[in-house]
């Protein structure tokens, strides 16, 4: 079974194209996005907000000693 829906794929595709053109900007700071990883993250977060099928973010907790 697919982990990501079609809508999620299209959002990531759009973000990657924007990054390539140099028009993709990050949230609060509004800086230009240069890395592929950040472009993918932006696409997936937009997909999550729009209700697309995207797996939940992994929770990061403190390491146990």
N, C-alpha and C positions, 0 to 999 in steps of 0.2 A: 504494500500500500504506500502511496506517495506521501511524503512528509509535508510537502509544501503544495499549496493549491496554485491554480493558473494565475489567479489575481496577484498572488505574492510574487510569482515569477515576472509578471509584467511590470510590477512596481520596481523590482530590482533592476530590470532591463532599462526602464526609463531613467532610474538614478545613475546607472552606469553610462548611459548616453550623455546625460547632463554633465557628468564628471569629465567625460572625454571632450566635450565642447568647452568645458571650463565655466559652466554656469551653475553647477551644484554647490550649494552653500550649506554650512552646518547651522544647527539651531540657534542658540542664543548669540554666539559670537559673530555669526554671519561670515566666517572665513571661508575661503574657497577650499573645497575638499579635493585632495590630491591622491589619497590612497584608495585602492580598490576595496579594501576591507571596510573602510568607513562608508563608502558608497553603498556597499551591500547592506551594512547595518542600517543606514538611513532608509533604504528601500524596504527592508523587512519591518522596521518600526512603523513606517507608513502603512504597510500592509496589515499589520496588527491593529492599528487604529481604525482601518476601514473594515475590519471584521473578516479578513481573509484567513485561510487555513495556514497557520504558521505555528510551529512548536513553541512552547513557552521558553522564556529566557532561563538559562541555568542560574540557580541561586548561588551566590558566592558567600561563603561564611568564613568565620575565623578558623584557623587550623587548631586542632586539638593537640595539646602537648602530651 
